Amino acid sequence: MSPSENILVVEDERQIREAVAMALECEGFQVCQAGSASHATLQAASQKHQLVILDLGLPDRDGVDFIRDYRAWSSTPILILSARSEEGSKVDALDAGADDYLTKPFGIAELLARVRALLRRRQLNTAEPQPTLLFGNYTIDCVNRVVTRQGEAIHLSQIEYRLLAFLAANPGRVLTHRHLLAQVWGGQAVENPQYLRVYVGHLRQKIEESPAQPRHILTEIGVGYRFQP
């Protein structure tokens, strides 16, 4: 394990955050700290991290929503540290894109073992985070969660933004209805494809020159959708 590996610890309780950071630093890792989702997003976009350790109960945003948006532009592994011990909370976080889940209270030895395991797996995926996505005349700023067309902001709801960002982050790839529903709405929504049809329609009205003949969000009949930049 390289001592230069950088880990971002996102935790609003200062005592826990600093204890985790100290344990990691004692193992030779570099550590960045954030106490909110907004601060974490700025840190993640401005610095290269090999792992994110994330608490779900953040003061400005739920951690599961943070994961879904982060996954639109980064494949960096995410380890959850949370007091939420219910199975549903674990399923939601893992379905949203987390890689592992450790319930509070936890042992430092187990935490470090899970960190090492995730970093070993990360070596197989060297894709760099892309906090800005471009297509046509549009720019998606994943840090500020803003979409612009030739510099002019496009008003999107939170769900519309998340759906567009995830599609744009996977150009040319056929994404199934179930995959999109799980990523954007959560695992509980996979049996409700009408959500997807409605919001794809909304997005086409806002970004396509001809919504009836879309250029960017293409339908793969009976399967899902494919994004064409």
N, C-alpha and C positions, 0 to 999 in steps of 0.2 A: 504494500500500500504506500503510495507516494505521500510524503509529508506535506507536499504542496497542495494537496486536494483541499478545496474550499467548500465549506458547508454553511448553509444559511439556516439559522434557527429562528423560527417565527413563533413567538409565545408572548402573551400579554402579561403574564405573571413574572415580574422581574427576577424573583428569587429562583424560580424554576429555570428560566431562560439562562441565567448566569451559571447555575449549577451544571446544566447540560453543556454550555459553552466551555466551562472549565474542564469537564471530563474529556471533551473532544480535543481541546488544546493540549491536555496532558498526553494524549495519544499522538500528538504531532500534527493535527489538522489545523488549518486556518479556519476561523469562524467569523461569520458576519451575523449580526443580531437585528431582529425587527420585532416591534411590539404590536404591529397592526398589519392588516392586509394591504393597505395602501403603501406603507413603508416597505413591506416585503416585495411588492410588485416593482417598485423603483429599484430596490437592491438587486432583484433578479434580472432586471433589464440592463443594468449598468455594469454588473460584474458577472464573471463566469463562475458558476457554482457546479459542483459535481453531485450535490445532494441537498434536498430541502427537508428539514424536520419541522413539522407543522402542527400547531394546536388548532383544533376546530372551533373553539369558543373565542373568537377574536372580537375586539370591541367595535370595529367598524363594519365587519362583514362576516358572514358565516364561512367557515373554512371549506365546506363542500363547494360553495359557489366559487371561491378562490381557485380551487383545484380545477374545476371545469374550464374556467377562463384561462388559467395557466397552461392547461393541456392543449389549448388551441395553438400555442406557439413554442412550447418547450416540452421535450421528452425527459428532462432531468428527473431522476427518481425522487419520489416523495414518501417520507416516513411519517405517519401520523402518531402524535403523542396526545392522547385525549382522555379526559375523565368519563367520556361517554362510553359505557360498556355494553350498551344494548346491541344485539345482533343487527338490528336495522340501521343503526348509525355506522357500524363497520361496513355493512353492505353498500350503503350510500356512498361512503368515502372511497371504497375500492372501485365501485362502478364508475365513479366520477373520474378516476384516473390515479388514485393513490396506489403505491406499490406495496406498502406494508402498514400494519396498524399495531400500536403498542398502547395498552391501557394504563392510565395512571391509577395508583402509584406503580412505579416500575423500578427495576434494578438497573444500576449503571452498567453492570457487566452484560446484561441482556441487550440493553440499548446499543452498546458498542458492537456487540456481535451482529446485530441487525444492520447497523451502519456498514460494517465490513462486507456483509453479504450483498447489500444493495450496490455498493461500490464495485464489487467484483462483477456483478451482472451488468453494471453500466458500461464496463469496458467493451461490451459487445455492441454498444450503440454510441457512436461518436457524433451524432447529429448535433449541430450547434443551435441554440435557441434563436428564434427569429421574431423579435418583438414588434417588427413592422412588416405587414403583408401588403403586397401590391397586386392589383389586377385592373386591366383596362385603365380608366381614368380615376380609379379609386385607390385610397390608402387606408389601411386599417392599423391604427395605433393601438396595439394590444396593452400598452402600459396604462394609457388614459382611457381606454375603451371607447375610442372615438373613430368614426368612419367619415372620411371626407371625399368629395368628388371635385377634383381640380381646386382643392383648397377650401371648398365650402362644405360645412358639416352637414351630414345626413342624419335626420332624427330616426333612431331605432330604439325599440323597447329593449329591455335587458335580454329577453329570449331571442328576439330578432338578431341582436348583436352576437350573442353566443353561437347561434346557428350559423350565421354568416362567417364568423371567425373560424369555426371548426371546419366548415366546408372549404374555405380559402386556404387553410393550412394543409389540406390534403388534395391538391390539384390533380385532376386526372384519375383519381381513385374512386371506384364505385363504393359508396357507403350505404349499407343496408338501412331499411327503416328502423330496425331494432337497435342498431349501433348508434344512429343519430338520436333516437329517443332516449337511450340510456345516457348518452354523453350530455345532451342538452337539458333534459328534464329529470333524469334519474331512472334507476332500474324499475321503479314502480309504474313508469309510463310506457313500457315497451309494448303493452297490449292496446295502446290507444293511438293508432297511426293517424287518426283525424287531426291530432295536434299538429303533426308534421305537415300535413297537406295545407292546413290553414296558414301556418307561419311561412311556409315556402311561398304560398301565394302572396302574402304580405311583402316578403322580401323582393319578389319579382316585380311587384308594383313600384318599389322604391329604387331598385338598382338596374333593372333591365329597360333598355330603350323600347323594346316591344315585349311586354310581359307574356303575350300569347305565343311568341316565338323567341324564347329565352336564349341568350348567348352564353350566359355564365352558369346558371343553375339548371342542369339538364336532368330530365327524368329518365331513369332506367326502369322501364315498365316491369312491374311486379317484383322489383328488387329494392330500389331506393333512388339515390340521386348521385350525380357526378358533377364536380365543379370544374368548369373550363375557364382559366384565367383570361 
